[in-house]
Amino acid sequence: MTDFNILHFDQLDSTNTYAMAHLDTLQDRQIILSESQTAGYGRFKRIWNSDAPENIFMSIVLKPKLELNENCPIANLTQYMSLVLCDIFEQYDVHATIKWPNDVLMNDAKIAGLLSEASICDNHLKGIVLGAGVNLNMSADQIQRIDQPATALNLVTGIQIDKDDFLENLLEFFFEDYESLLKIGFPAIRERYIQRIPFLGKRITVNMQDRTKTGIAGGFTEIGCLILKTESEGEVIITAGDVIL
Amino acid sequence: MDLNVIKKLVKLVENSEIDELEVQDEGLQIRISKGKSGMMVSASQPMFQIPQSAQPAPIAVSEPVLVPASAGGSEILSPMVGTFYQAPAPDANAFVKEGDSIQVGQVLCIIEAMKLMNEIESEVSGKILKILVENGQAVEFNQPLFLIEKA
């Protein structure tokens, strides 16, 4: 994988933690890869199971020169990455779906999770760390120890997945349309994204820390936020939350 | 919100049957009310004055309802649309609380937009005078988050 600048570790606390701690010195498009993580995490520091070395634990450091404004596309990078993952899974003849904003599911079980972090000071974007955990090769036992419905690509396809091939594809696909996503934002992926969202038009609940909202998933705003049609408050725009199907 | 918009709003209230109109736009809150003494415009922030000569009707500009940021503090604004969190996780300690001293580069909060967790660092050192939004609240681009007294 000569095209990409990869920093490879046997073990880290988490690739995101490492990248955020070294954000000032890491280059744009630096990839941080670890065979395992001792403290992998997702949203709100929820544990991401990271002991299967044939899975992907990766962070991409991005330092685009962008002005921060109400349409800034940096929040759409994980949505874009979730689509890239779906496209790669198609090469294995597997159809994946997306749970807004960016969980990748197969048969309603999670196969990949994305969490990005950014550092902003004085309206200046210092950098973004796009973290991805992808379950490529796991045993049924390992899957059962995860506290939510989960799966791995080898279990769905019945074959061992070559991690290096997968990773190279992932990075190539990601950087292919990365620039156009930054230029155009969510509209660049809107149509393809919607096709991967089976819950549109259905009744869903969204958990938001101290409260929940229930309604019909109505669609997405121009910047990719979820529009929820509720009975009590009418249309509500959700910028962050966990969708419960 | 520019002055012409406010003028139009004043006219709207004046010529209508409503007595009071409250408008909020990009952190600026304006109340226009019709009283015996004429039209009244009050704004939460920032402080501004409407030139009376430019108005066909008598206009009285009242004292601002809230202390404006310009009265000795500076504001940290939200760099994006998202959800405001005071702490990295629901059960974790808040990054900062009112009265805390802060340094340049210190993380003050997280603004989440679709699982992009944006750590917002302070561009100044000083003291947190007021936290202007609630934990878990949706915020707009450029919405004031913190009022800071510069050191």
Interface residues (C-beta under 8 A of the other chain):
Chain A: M20 R43 F44 K45 L68 N69 E70 C72 I74 A75 N76 L77 T78 Q79 W100 P101 N102 L114 L115 S116 E117 A118 S119 I120 C121 D122 N123 L125 I128 M208 Q209 D210 R211 I223 G224 C225 I237 T239 A240 G241
Chain B: L77 P79 M80 V81 G82 T83 Y85 P88 A89 P90 A92 G105 E112 A113 M114 K115 L116 M117 N118 E119 I120 E121 S122 E123 N135 G136 A138 E140 F141
